[in-house]
Amino acid sequence: MKLRIALVFGGKSVEHEVSVISGIQAYMNIDREKYDVTPVYMTKDNCMYIGEDIGKMESYKDLPGLIKRSERVIMVNDRGSVRLIPYPQKLFKKNEGIETDLVFPVVHGTNVEDGALQGYLKTIGVPFVGCDVTASAVGMDKYIMKAILKEADIPLLPASVYTLSDYEDTDKLVSRIEEKYSYPVIIKPVNTGSSVGINVASDRNALITALDDAFRYATRVLCERAIKELREINCAVLGDENEAIASECEEPLHTKDILSYEDKYVSNAGKSGSKGMASVSRKIPAEIPSELRDRIRDLAVRSFKALGCSGVARIDFMIDGSDGQLYFNEINTIPGSLSFYLWESLGISYKELLSRMIEIALKRVRTERNLTFTFDTNILDSASLGGAKGGKHAG
């Protein structure tokens, strides 16, 4: 019998539309001889829908019409079997729903890629592809991620994090940043992707504008010095925290100081159609010395393992052209288009990449079956809430 997979995309995120493109790309390329796949679209308020047209890219040009002719579902664990059940249930009509062995999330950004969706899936007891809850959350939080990678001796730019309380006095915040950093600086929301809310500031006015923009998307923002002579080199990694391999390296080309959202998803859309990150102008392989290529690929795998990742992730690096220094920039735990284009030159097709990701998820299932998640105790037999003290003074 084929493995039954719910391939989930969309969700409450500023990267919602990008996720739809990535999800449908994956749905079109997954091996149907091995897997029985149901595409599941999550709306921007996180409602799930299935239907005949959910897996068709052209259907999303008329989203209200697509929703109207599709069926809303919820995931329910019924006696150990997870199903996609129609919601609300129709009176006097019994619908067993669609049984699901595995969920394949192809989602981007906050509320979905950051451990929120993964935690939900783990709670209802359905295995899923990709990073677990912790790795997903850490990979999305740029500041916590840097703290972990610093312990792993990964080269990083120093950074500072600021909160909404700091932002209440913008002039004071700007002065603090100017005391610590020289212009230009780069301002980033701590937990967004796809370059949303990220700006380079070369003077005070630009810094204020950058802070205003970043705080639109997050309650904490990151500041670090901006590299003037910047080259960006990306590398994907496939595997888990125990065993992983690196892809080919790429150099994305951009029109501004950084690779913007427009560079990633808009500028080439007319030429290439709905190809997501696959449409970005880039050089593959990157034109870099073989020694540097080897170092980047090694650092990518080390970073992936240090963060406890699983499945496919893309690691983005920066080269400072003024002195040749290499720095880790960020990780994308569910990268746009799943970075399939970085594996093709190594002989790994998109179909094979998806199958390998599924096999890695199944490996995690087998490993977790050998762990203990219960502890036999008779504490409830002798428990007392006398004086409303509970167990606090039980000893």
C-alpha positions in Angstrom: 0.0 0.0 0.0 1.2 3.5 -0.8 2.2 5.9 2.0 -0.6 8.4 2.4 0.8 11.9 2.6 -0.9 15.3 3.3 1.2 17.9 1.6 0.5 21.2 3.4 1.2 24.7 2.2 0.1 28.3 2.7 -0.7 29.5 6.3 -0.8 32.7 8.3 2.5 34.2 7.1 3.8 37.1 5.1 5.3 34.4 2.9 1.9 32.8 2.3 2.0 33.2 -1.5 5.6 32.0 -1.8 4.6 28.9 0.2 1.7 28.2 -2.3 4.2 28.2 -5.2 6.7 26.0 -3.3 3.9 23.6 -2.2 2.4 23.1 -5.7 5.9 22.6 -7.1 6.5 19.8 -4.6 3.0 18.3 -5.3 3.7 18.3 -9.1 7.1 16.5 -8.6 6.5 14.0 -5.8 6.7 10.3 -6.8 3.0 9.1 -7.3 4.1 5.5 -7.7 5.3 5.5 -4.1 3.0 8.0 -2.4 -0.7 8.8 -2.3 -0.6 12.6 -1.9 -3.4 15.0 -0.9 -2.6 18.7 -1.3 -3.8 20.7 1.7 -4.1 24.5 1.4 -4.0 26.6 4.6 -5.6 30.0 4.3 -4.2 33.1 5.9 -6.3 32.4 9.0 -4.9 28.8 9.1 -8.1 27.0 7.9 -7.3 23.8 5.9 -8.9 23.0 2.5 -8.8 20.1 0.1 -10.3 19.6 -3.3 -9.8 18.8 -6.9 -8.3 22.2 -7.7 -6.1 22.7 -4.6 -3.1 21.4 -6.4 -3.4 23.5 -9.5 -1.5 26.8 -9.6 -3.9 28.6 -11.9 -6.7 28.1 -9.4 -5.1 30.6 -7.0 -5.8 33.5 -9.4 -9.3 33.3 -8.0 -8.9 32.5 -4.4 -12.5 33.1 -3.3 -13.7 30.8 -6.1 -11.2 28.1 -5.1 -12.3 28.2 -1.5 -16.0 28.0 -2.5 -15.6 24.8 -4.5 -13.2 23.2 -2.0 -13.9 21.4 1.3 -12.7 22.6 4.6 -11.1 19.9 6.8 -9.4 19.5 10.2 -6.8 16.9 11.3 -8.2 14.5 13.9 -6.4 11.7 15.7 -9.1 9.0 16.1 -7.8 5.9 18.0 -4.2 6.4 16.7 -5.2 7.1 13.1 -4.9 10.7 11.9 -7.5 11.8 9.4 -8.5 14.8 7.4 -12.1 15.2 8.5 -14.6 17.5 6.8 -15.5 20.5 9.0 -18.2 21.2 10.0 -19.6 17.6 9.8 -22.9 17.4 7.9 -25.8 16.2 9.9 -26.6 12.5 9.5 -23.7 12.0 7.1 -20.8 9.9 8.3 -17.5 10.8 6.6 -14.4 8.8 7.7 -12.2 11.4 6.1 -8.8 10.8 4.5 -6.3 8.7 6.5 -2.9 10.3 6.7 0.4 8.5 7.5 2.7 11.5 7.1 2.4 15.3 6.8 4.8 17.1 4.4 4.8 20.8 5.4 6.0 23.1 2.6 5.5 26.4 4.5 7.5 29.5 5.0 7.7 32.1 7.7 6.3 32.9 11.1 3.3 30.9 12.4 4.1 27.9 10.2 7.8 27.3 9.6 8.8 28.5 13.1 7.7 25.4 15.1 4.1 26.4 15.5 2.7 24.0 12.8 5.3 21.3 13.8 4.1 21.5 17.4 0.5 21.1 16.3 1.4 18.0 14.2 3.4 16.5 17.0 0.6 17.1 19.5 -2.0 15.3 17.4 0.4 12.5 16.8 1.2 12.6 13.1 4.7 12.2 11.8 6.0 15.0 9.5 8.8 15.8 7.1 11.5 18.3 8.0 12.8 19.9 11.2 11.3 19.1 14.5 9.7 21.7 16.8 13.0 22.9 18.4 15.1 23.1 15.3 12.2 24.9 13.4 11.9 27.5 16.2 15.6 28.1 16.6 16.2 28.3 12.8 13.6 31.0 12.5 14.9 33.1 15.4 18.0 34.8 14.0 19.4 35.9 17.4 19.0 32.5 19.3 20.4 30.8 16.2 23.5 32.9 16.3 24.0 32.1 20.0 23.9 28.4 19.3 26.2 28.6 16.2 28.7 30.7 18.1 29.2 27.7 20.5 29.8 25.6 17.4 32.6 27.9 16.2 30.7 29.0 13.1 31.9 32.4 11.8 29.3 35.1 12.5 28.9 38.8 12.4 28.2 40.3 15.9 24.6 41.4 16.3 22.3 43.2 18.8 18.6 42.6 19.4 16.1 45.3 20.3 12.5 45.0 21.5 9.3 47.0 21.3 10.2 48.7 24.6 13.5 49.9 23.0 11.4 51.1 20.0 9.2 53.3 22.2 12.0 55.9 22.2 13.2 55.8 18.6 15.7 58.6 19.0 17.3 56.9 22.0 17.4 53.6 20.1 19.0 55.1 17.1 21.7 56.7 19.3 22.4 53.4 20.9 22.9 51.8 17.5 25.1 54.6 16.3 27.3 54.3 19.4 27.8 50.6 18.8 28.0 50.4 15.0 29.3 52.4 12.1 27.1 52.9 9.0 26.0 51.1 7.0 24.0 48.8 9.3 21.5 46.1 8.4 18.2 45.9 10.3 16.2 42.6 10.3 13.1 41.3 12.0 14.3 38.5 14.2 11.9 35.9 12.8 10.9 36.5 9.2 12.2 35.1 5.9 12.2 35.9 2.2 14.0 39.2 3.0 10.7 40.7 4.3 11.4 43.8 6.5 15.1 43.7 5.9 16.9 46.9 5.0 20.3 48.4 4.9 20.7 51.9 6.4 23.5 54.3 5.5 22.5 57.2 7.7 20.2 58.2 10.6 17.1 58.8 8.5 17.4 55.5 6.7 18.0 53.8 10.0 14.7 55.2 11.4 12.9 54.0 8.3 14.5 50.6 8.5 13.4 50.2 12.2 9.9 51.3 11.3 9.7 48.7 8.6 11.2 45.9 10.7 8.9 46.4 13.6 5.9 46.1 11.3 6.7 42.4 11.1 8.2 41.4 14.5 8.4 42.4 18.1 12.2 42.0 18.1 14.7 43.2 15.5 18.3 42.5 14.9 21.0 44.9 14.0 24.5 44.1 12.6 27.0 45.9 10.5 26.3 45.7 6.8 29.0 44.4 4.5 29.8 47.0 1.8 31.4 44.7 -0.7 29.0 41.8 -0.3 28.9 38.5 -2.1 26.2 36.0 -1.1 26.8 32.3 -1.5 24.2 29.7 -0.6 24.3 26.0 0.0 21.6 23.5 0.8 22.0 20.5 3.1 20.0 17.2 3.1 19.9 14.8 6.1 19.5 15.0 9.8 21.7 15.8 12.8 23.5 12.5 12.5 24.2 12.3 8.8 24.0 15.0 6.1 25.3 16.0 2.7 25.8 19.4 1.1 24.5 20.5 -2.3 26.3 22.6 -4.9 26.9 26.2 -4.1 25.1 29.1 -5.8 25.6 32.9 -6.0 22.2 34.7 -6.2 22.3 38.0 -8.1 20.5 41.0 -6.7 19.7 44.5 -7.7 20.1 46.2 -4.2 22.5 46.0 -1.2 20.8 42.7 -0.3 18.8 40.0 -2.1 15.3 41.5 -1.8 11.9 39.9 -1.9 11.5 41.4 -5.4 14.7 39.8 -6.5 13.6 36.4 -5.2 10.0 36.2 -6.4 9.0 39.2 -8.6 11.7 40.3 -11.0 11.8 37.2 -13.1 8.3 36.0 -12.6 7.2 37.2 -16.1 10.0 35.3 -17.8 9.8 32.1 -15.8 6.2 31.8 -14.5 5.4 30.6 -11.0 8.8 29.1 -10.1 9.4 30.7 -6.7 13.0 30.7 -5.7 13.9 28.7 -8.8 13.3 31.9 -10.8 16.0 33.9 -9.1 18.9 35.1 -11.2 21.9 33.1 -10.0 25.1 31.4 -10.9 25.2 27.6 -10.3 27.9 26.6 -9.5 29.1 29.8 -7.8 32.3 31.1 -9.3 34.5 30.6 -6.3 37.8 28.7 -5.7 37.4 25.0 -4.9 38.9 25.5 -1.4 36.2 28.1 -0.6 33.5 25.9 -2.0 34.7 23.0 0.2 34.8 25.2 3.3 31.3 26.6 2.6 29.9 23.1 2.1 31.6 21.9 5.3 30.3 24.9 7.3 26.8 24.3 5.9 26.7 20.7 7.1 28.2 21.7 10.5 25.6 24.4 11.0 22.8 22.1 10.0 23.8 19.5 12.5 24.5 22.0 15.3 20.9 23.3 15.0 19.5 19.8 14.9 17.9 20.1 11.5 16.2 17.5 9.4 15.1 17.2 5.8 16.4 20.0 3.5 17.6 23.4 4.6 19.4 26.2 2.8 22.3 28.0 4.5 23.2 31.4 3.3 26.7 32.8 3.7 28.3 36.2 3.1 31.7 37.1 1.8 33.2 40.4 2.7 35.0 41.5 -0.5 37.2 43.9 1.3 39.1 41.3 3.3 37.7 37.9 2.0 36.2 37.0 5.3 33.3 34.4 5.2 30.3 34.6 7.6 27.2 32.5 8.2 24.2 34.7 7.5 21.0 32.6 8.1 19.3 29.2 7.7 16.1 28.5 5.9 14.7 25.3 7.5 12.1 25.0 4.7 13.7 26.9 1.8 11.8 28.4 -1.1 11.2 25.7 -3.8 13.0 23.4 -1.3 16.2 24.4 -3.1 15.7 21.6 -5.6 17.8 23.4 -8.2 20.9 23.2 -6.0 20.8 19.4 -6.2 20.3 18.8 -9.9 23.9 19.3 -10.8 24.8 16.6 -8.3 22.5 14.1 -10.0 19.6 14.4 -7.5 16.4 15.1 -9.2 13.5 17.0 -7.5 11.5 13.7 -7.4 14.4 11.9 -5.7 15.0 14.8 -3.3 11.4 14.7 -2.1 11.6 10.9 -1.6 14.8 11.3 0.4 13.2 13.9 2.6 10.3 11.5 3.3 12.7 8.6 4.1 14.5 10.8 6.6 11.2 11.6 8.3 10.3 7.9 8.4 13.8 7.2 9.9 12.9 9.7 12.7 9.7 7.8 13.3 11.5 4.6 13.7 14.0 6.2 16.1 11.4 7.8 18.3 9.5 4.5 18.6 12.5 3.3 20.7 12.2 6.3 23.1 10.2 6.3 26.3 7.5 9.0 26.6 5.7 7.7 29.7 6.8 7.1 33.3 4.8 4.7 35.5 4.1 6.2 38.9 1.4 6.0 41.6 1.6 9.8 42.4 -2.1 10.3 41.7 -3.1 7.6 44.1 -1.7 9.6 47.0 -2.1 13.1 45.7 -3.9 15.6 47.9 -4.8 19.3 47.3 -5.3 20.0 51.0 -4.8 23.7 51.6 -4.5 24.2 47.9 -0.7 23.5 48.2 -0.7 20.7 45.7 2.6 18.9 45.3 4.6 21.9 46.3 5.0 20.8 49.9 4.4 17.1 49.3 7.9 16.2 50.5 
